[in-house]
Amino acid sequence: MDSYLKHYIDGKWVESIGGRRHEVISPSTEEACTEITLGTPADVDAAVKAARRAYESFSQTTREERLALLGRIVEEFKKRAPDLARSMANEMGAPVSFAGTAQVGAGIGGFMGTMSALRDFEFSERLGANLVVYEPIGVVGMITPWNWPLNQIALKVAPALAAGNTMVLKPSEECPGNAAIFAEILDAAGVPAGVFNLVQGDGPGVGAAISAHPGVDMVSFTGSTRAGILVAKAAADTVKRVHQELGGKSPNIVLPGSNLPETLPNTVAGVLVNSGQSCIAPTRILVQKDQIPEATSVIKAIFDGAKVGDPLAEGGHMGPVVNKAQFDKIQGLIQSAIDEGATLETGGTGLPGNVNRGYYIKPTVFSGVTPDMRIAREEIFGPVATVMSYSDLDEAVAIANDTDYGLSAVITGDPAKAAVVAPKLRAGMVAVNSWGPAPGAPFGGYKQSGNGREGGLFGLKDFMEVKAISGIPA
């Protein structure tokens, strides 16, 4: 069992102040694989005090010093890729081949994108007779999820460091090992004591304490909309900045007349990658009614070709979903679609035939799904696709926008025709003939999908304050 019983505060690994031991259950074996100490508000307070002390000097570092620091982090990051991959395979079920490339690569990419933005960033600009300057915001509290853990840590830590902030990170207690290794990476890279602090814990014990702490100037949260609301409420009394990336229910509008065997594989893949555990997974596949039979056949073949297996084995298979709660939720949504009259094309409830334990989901496709069904409205977070029909593009856009979420959307088909549809979609990101985020582009959503942006220039700006200075010489 991996053991990470200490927090990283003020440049040292320290015992918790009153915390309790917590075991992480492997989703592939259903046995304990990691132990941590769930922290307390006292641990958060110690970390915030360290961050505030460190802010006085770190906020005054130069662009060149920060770029050099970020570069050293990337080099240390690369060295630990195998350790990070094994940890994520054990704790959240991402197969080591995928974890060591996509998951680790996403984290490194977050740092590289921030470095690119920082090199050209204008920390001051003239606006008429005024000078507008960008300054670090202060101490940033960070609460990150388990599904793309390194990506979400990097998209907060990298811009916070680049802007001159200090920080306290609470990773998910479902997948904490990679965050502990990440702290070791930052320590090896020479991040000054107190600039980065790690407090392991759960939402009620540590997340709420970070959100409410008067010494935290900004809280950046990635996770469910339900939890995001709690973070915002906890932060309200201290009027700190609340920066959030929340849930999603992404549509995939397949344009009429598209060559389905050619165009669908790239976009449908987003429902299977990471066992469907992506907030931007385009699970609502909207197809013009005349092409429903062909589209369903193509999608079914893709899902039938997806295999599940041991996350510690190399290969291109999928692993389990993260825990029993997620497994039960997905099973319930699959059953609800059956009960509400959708047509099960492949997959369904229960374990895949090649496993007898673990939280594995059968890759599942439904057709005949209507917008009022639970499976069309609730975030699935598993490898489950729903095929829905539309008559014309106006109806497709209406169905796509008929959701509380607005994180991302996908369009499959002719890019020129997609360019006409994209502005009509109420989503923070629109991908044409792909499903993933574009490197360097702002990542974030509309409506109940959040209120912040991460990545590149926009991510850097979101971790800074803006000051207007008037009455000084040009």
C-alpha positions in Angstrom: 0.0 0.0 0.0 1.2 3.5 -0.8 1.4 5.7 2.2 1.2 9.5 2.2 0.3 10.3 5.8 1.9 13.8 6.0 1.0 17.2 4.5 3.4 19.4 2.6 3.5 22.8 4.4 6.1 25.5 4.3 8.5 23.3 2.3 8.4 20.4 4.8 6.4 17.1 5.2 4.6 17.6 8.5 2.2 15.6 10.6 -1.5 16.6 10.6 -3.0 18.6 13.4 -5.8 16.2 14.5 -6.4 14.5 11.2 -7.6 10.9 10.7 -6.3 8.1 8.5 -8.2 7.4 5.3 -7.8 4.4 2.9 -8.3 4.8 -0.9 -10.0 1.8 -2.4 -8.6 0.6 -5.8 -11.5 0.5 -8.3 -10.0 -2.5 -10.0 -9.5 -4.8 -7.0 -11.9 -3.2 -4.5 -9.1 -3.4 -1.9 -7.2 -0.6 -0.2 -4.2 0.7 -2.2 -3.3 4.0 -0.6 -3.5 5.6 2.8 -3.5 9.4 3.6 -4.4 11.6 6.5 -7.6 13.6 6.1 -6.6 17.1 7.2 -8.3 19.5 9.5 -9.1 23.3 9.5 -6.0 23.6 11.7 -3.8 22.1 8.9 -5.4 24.5 6.4 -4.7 27.4 8.7 -1.0 26.4 9.0 -0.7 26.2 5.2 -2.4 29.5 4.7 -0.1 31.2 7.1 2.9 29.7 5.3 1.6 30.9 2.0 1.0 34.4 3.3 4.5 34.6 4.6 6.0 33.4 1.3 3.8 35.7 -0.8 5.8 38.8 0.4 8.9 37.7 -1.5 7.5 35.4 -4.2 5.1 38.1 -5.5 8.2 40.2 -6.3 10.0 37.7 -8.4 10.6 38.5 -12.1 9.2 37.0 -15.2 12.5 35.3 -15.9 12.7 33.8 -12.4 9.2 32.4 -12.7 9.9 31.0 -16.2 13.0 29.3 -14.9 11.1 27.8 -12.0 8.3 26.5 -14.3 10.9 25.0 -16.6 12.6 23.1 -13.7 9.2 21.8 -12.7 8.6 20.4 -16.2 11.9 18.6 -16.2 11.2 17.0 -12.7 7.7 16.2 -13.9 9.0 14.1 -16.8 11.3 12.1 -14.5 8.3 11.0 -12.3 6.0 10.0 -15.2 6.1 6.2 -14.4 5.4 6.8 -10.7 2.5 9.1 -11.5 1.0 6.6 -14.0 1.1 3.7 -11.5 -0.4 5.8 -8.8 -3.4 6.9 -11.0 -3.8 3.4 -12.3 -4.1 2.1 -8.7 -6.3 4.9 -7.3 -8.7 6.0 -10.1 -8.3 3.2 -12.7 -6.7 5.0 -15.6 -4.7 2.3 -17.4 -0.9 2.8 -17.0 -0.4 3.3 -20.8 -3.1 6.0 -20.9 -2.1 7.5 -17.5 1.6 7.8 -18.5 0.8 9.5 -21.8 -2.5 11.4 -21.7 -2.9 12.0 -18.0 0.8 12.9 -17.3 1.0 14.7 -20.7 -2.0 16.9 -19.9 -0.3 18.0 -16.7 3.0 18.8 -18.4 1.0 20.5 -21.2 -0.6 22.8 -18.7 2.8 24.0 -17.6 4.0 24.4 -21.1 1.0 26.4 -22.1 1.4 28.7 -19.2 5.1 29.2 -19.9 4.2 30.2 -23.5 1.6 32.7 -22.2 4.0 34.1 -19.6 6.8 34.8 -22.0 4.7 37.3 -24.0 2.5 38.5 -21.2 2.1 42.3 -20.9 2.0 43.1 -17.2 1.1 46.7 -17.9 -0.7 48.5 -20.7 -1.8 52.0 -21.5 -5.6 52.7 -21.7 -5.8 56.3 -22.8 -4.3 58.4 -20.0 -4.4 55.5 -17.6 -2.0 52.7 -16.8 -3.5 49.2 -16.3 -1.4 46.7 -14.5 -1.7 43.0 -13.7 -0.6 41.9 -10.3 -0.7 38.6 -8.3 -4.0 38.1 -6.5 -2.4 36.7 -3.3 -3.0 33.3 -1.7 -5.0 30.9 -3.9 -6.9 28.0 -2.5 -7.2 25.1 -5.0 -9.6 22.2 -4.8 -9.1 19.6 -7.6 -11.0 16.4 -8.8 -10.0 12.8 -9.4 -10.8 12.3 -13.1 -8.0 14.3 -14.8 -6.1 14.9 -11.6 -2.8 16.2 -12.9 -4.4 18.3 -15.6 -6.5 20.1 -13.1 -3.7 20.6 -10.6 -1.4 21.9 -13.4 -4.1 24.3 -14.8 -4.2 25.9 -11.4 -0.7 25.7 -10.0 1.1 26.7 -13.2 -0.8 30.1 -13.7 -0.7 30.8 -10.0 3.1 30.4 -10.0 3.4 32.4 -13.2 1.4 35.2 -11.8 3.4 35.4 -8.5 0.8 33.9 -6.2 1.2 31.4 -3.4 -1.2 28.5 -2.8 -2.8 25.8 -0.8 -3.9 22.7 -2.7 -6.5 20.1 -1.7 -6.6 17.2 -4.2 -9.4 14.7 -4.3 -9.2 12.1 -1.5 -10.2 9.6 -4.2 -6.9 10.0 -6.0 -4.4 11.7 -3.7 -1.1 9.9 -4.5 -0.3 11.8 -7.7 -0.7 15.1 -5.7 1.8 13.9 -3.1 4.2 13.0 -5.9 3.5 16.4 -7.5 4.6 18.1 -4.2 7.8 16.1 -4.4 8.3 17.3 -8.0 7.9 21.0 -6.9 10.2 20.5 -3.9 12.9 19.0 -6.2 12.4 21.8 -8.7 13.2 24.3 -5.9 9.9 26.0 -5.4 10.5 28.2 -2.3 9.1 27.1 1.0 5.5 28.2 1.6 4.8 29.0 -2.1 3.1 25.7 -2.7 1.4 23.8 0.2 -0.5 20.5 0.0 -3.2 19.5 2.5 -4.8 16.2 1.9 -8.5 15.9 2.9 -12.1 15.8 2.0 -14.6 18.5 1.1 -16.2 19.0 4.5 -13.0 19.0 6.5 -10.5 20.8 4.2 -12.3 22.1 1.2 -14.8 24.1 3.2 -12.0 25.4 5.4 -10.0 26.6 2.4 -13.1 28.2 0.8 -14.0 30.1 4.0 -10.5 31.1 5.2 -10.1 34.8 5.4 -6.4 34.5 4.5 -7.3 33.0 1.1 -7.8 35.6 -1.6 -9.1 33.3 -4.3 -10.5 29.8 -4.4 -10.3 27.8 -7.6 -12.5 24.7 -7.8 -13.0 22.0 -10.3 -15.7 19.4 -9.7 -19.4 18.9 -9.7 -21.9 21.7 -9.9 -23.4 20.6 -6.6 -20.0 20.9 -4.8 -19.2 24.1 -6.6 -22.3 25.7 -5.1 -21.2 24.8 -1.6 -17.7 26.2 -2.3 -19.2 29.5 -3.5 -21.5 29.8 -0.4 -18.5 29.1 1.9 -16.5 31.7 0.1 -19.2 34.4 0.1 -18.6 35.8 3.6 -15.0 36.8 2.8 -15.9 38.1 -0.7 -13.0 36.3 -2.3 -12.7 35.5 -5.9 -14.4 32.2 -6.8 -13.1 30.5 -9.9 -14.9 27.4 -11.0 -15.0 24.7 -13.7 -18.0 22.5 -13.0 -20.1 19.8 -14.7 -21.1 19.3 -18.3 -23.5 17.5 -20.6 -21.9 18.1 -24.0 -23.8 17.6 -27.2 -22.3 16.2 -30.4 -24.2 17.7 -33.4 -23.7 15.4 -36.4 -24.3 17.6 -39.4 -26.8 16.3 -42.1 -25.1 14.4 -44.9 -21.9 13.8 -43.0 -19.7 10.8 -44.0 -20.4 8.9 -40.7 -17.7 6.2 -40.9 -15.1 8.9 -41.5 -16.2 11.6 -39.1 -17.8 9.9 -36.1 -14.8 7.9 -34.7 -12.9 11.1 -33.7 -15.8 12.7 -31.8 -17.5 9.5 -30.4 -14.1 8.6 -28.9 -14.6 11.3 -26.3 -17.3 9.2 -24.6 -14.9 6.3 -24.1 -11.6 8.0 -23.3 -10.8 7.8 -19.5 -13.8 5.4 -19.2 -16.1 8.3 -20.0 -14.9 10.3 -16.9 -14.5 13.6 -18.6 -16.6 16.7 -18.0 -16.5 17.5 -21.7 -17.5 14.0 -22.9 -19.9 14.5 -25.8 -22.4 11.9 -24.7 -25.5 13.4 -26.4 -25.0 12.5 -30.0 -27.6 14.4 -32.1 -28.2 12.9 -35.6 -30.5 14.0 -38.4 -33.4 11.5 -38.4 -32.6 10.1 -41.9 -29.1 9.1 -40.8 -30.1 7.5 -37.4 -29.9 3.9 -38.5 -26.4 4.3 -40.1 -25.1 6.5 -37.2 -26.3 4.0 -34.6 -24.6 1.2 -36.5 -21.3 3.1 -36.6 -21.4 4.1 -33.0 -22.3 0.6 -31.9 -19.3 -0.9 -33.7 -17.0 1.6 -32.1 -18.3 0.7 -28.6 -18.3 -3.0 -29.3 -14.6 -2.6 -30.1 -13.8 -1.0 -26.8 -12.4 -3.4 -24.2 -12.0 -3.1 -20.5 -9.3 -4.6 -18.4 -6.7 -4.3 -15.6 -5.4 -0.7 -15.3 -2.0 -2.0 -14.3 -1.6 -3.8 -17.6 -0.2 -2.0 -20.6 -2.5 -1.6 -23.6 -5.3 0.4 -25.1 -8.1 -0.9 -23.0 -10.3 1.1 -20.6 -10.1 0.7 -16.9 -12.9 0.9 -14.3 -14.7 4.0 -13.1 -13.3 5.5 -9.9 -15.4 4.1 -7.1 -18.6 2.2 -6.1 -20.7 5.4 -5.8 -19.9 6.3 -9.4 -20.5 2.7 -10.5 -23.9 2.6 -8.8 -24.9 6.0 -10.3 -24.0 4.9 -13.8 -25.8 1.6 -13.4 -28.9 3.5 -12.2 -28.8 5.9 -15.2 -28.5 2.9 -17.6 -31.4 1.2 -16.0 -33.4 4.5 -16.1 -33.0 4.7 -19.9 -34.2 1.1 -20.3 -37.2 1.9 -18.0 -38.0 5.1 -19.9 -38.1 3.3 -23.3 -34.8 4.0 -24.9 -33.4 1.2 -27.1 -30.3 -0.6 -25.7 -28.0 -1.2 -28.7 -25.1 -2.6 -26.8 -23.8 -2.8 -23.2 -26.2 -2.4 -20.4 -26.1 -3.0 -16.6 -23.8 -5.3 -14.8 -20.1 -6.1 -15.1 -18.5 -6.9 -18.5 -18.1 -10.6 -19.0 -14.3 -10.7 -18.7 -14.2 -9.4 -15.1 -15.7 -10.6 -11.8 -14.8 -7.7 -9.5 -14.0 -4.0 -9.8 -16.1 -1.0 -10.9 -16.1 -1.7 -14.6 -18.8 -0.5 -16.9 -19.9 -2.1 -20.1 -19.4 0.4 -23.0 -23.1 1.2 -23.6 -25.1 2.8 -26.5 -28.7 3.8 -26.5 -30.8 5.0 -29.4 -34.3 6.4 -29.3 -33.3 8.7 -26.5 -35.5 11.8 -26.0 -34.6 15.1 -24.4 -36.8 14.5 -21.3 -35.1 11.2 -20.3 -32.8 11.3 -17.2 -29.9 9.9 -19.2 -30.2 12.9 -21.6 -30.2 15.4 -18.8 -27.9 14.2 -16.1 -24.1 13.9 -16.3 -23.3 10.3 -16.8 -19.5 10.2 -16.2 -19.1 6.8 -17.7 -18.7 5.2 -21.2 -22.4 5.6 -22.2 -23.6 7.3 -25.4 -27.1 8.4 -26.2 -28.2 8.8 -29.8 -30.9 11.4 -30.3 -32.7 12.5 -33.5 -33.4 15.9 -34.9 -35.3 17.1 -38.0 -33.3 20.2 -38.9 -30.4 22.2 -37.5 -32.5 24.7 -35.7 -34.0 21.8 -33.7 -30.5 20.3 -33.2 -29.3 23.6 -31.7 -32.3 23.9 -29.5 -31.8 20.4 -28.1 -28.1 21.0 -27.7 -28.7 24.2 -25.7 -31.6 22.6 -23.6 -29.4 21.8 -20.6 -28.3 23.5 -17.3 -24.7 23.0 -18.4 -22.7 24.8 -21.1 -19.1 23.6 -20.8 -18.4 22.3 -24.3 -20.0 21.2 -27.5 -18.9 19.1 -30.5 -19.9 19.4 -34.2 -19.2 16.5 -36.5 -19.1 17.1 -40.3 -18.2 19.8 -42.8 -16.1 22.5 -41.0 -17.5 25.3 -43.2 -21.1 24.3 -42.2 -19.9 23.9 -38.6 -18.7 27.5 -38.5 -22.3 28.7 -39.0 -23.6 26.5 -36.2 -20.9 27.1 -33.6 -21.9 30.7 -32.6 -25.4 29.4 -31.8 -24.3 27.0 -29.2 -24.3 28.1 -25.5 -21.0 26.6 -24.6 -17.6 27.8 -23.5 -15.8 25.6 -26.0 -16.9 24.2 -29.4 -14.7 21.5 -31.1 -15.2 20.6 -34.8 -14.4 17.0 -35.7 -12.6 16.5 -32.4 -13.7 16.4 -28.8 -10.8 17.6 -26.6 -9.8 21.1 -25.6 -7.5 23.0 -27.9 -4.0 23.7 -26.5 -3.7 27.3 -25.3 -7.4 28.0 -25.8 -9.4 29.1 -22.7 -11.1 26.1 -21.0 -14.4 26.9 -19.2 -18.1 27.0 -19.6 -21.4 28.9 -19.6 -24.3 28.5 -17.2 -23.9 25.9 -14.4 -20.6 24.7 -15.9 -18.7 27.5 -14.1 -17.4 31.0 -14.3 -13.7 30.8 -14.8 -11.2 30.0 -17.6 -8.1 27.9 -17.5 -5.2 27.4 -19.8 -2.9 29.7 -21.7 -3.3 33.5 -21.6 -6.9 33.5 -20.3 -5.9 31.1 -17.5 -3.0 33.3 -16.5 -5.2 36.4 -16.4 -7.8 34.7 -14.2 -5.2 34.3 -11.5 -4.3 38.0 -11.4 -5.8 41.2 -10.2 -6.2 44.3 -12.4 -5.2 47.7 -11.1 -5.9 51.1 -12.8 -3.4 53.9 -12.2 -4.2 57.4 -13.3 -2.4 60.7 -13.1 1.1 59.5 -13.7 3.4 60.4 -16.6 3.1 58.3 -19.8 
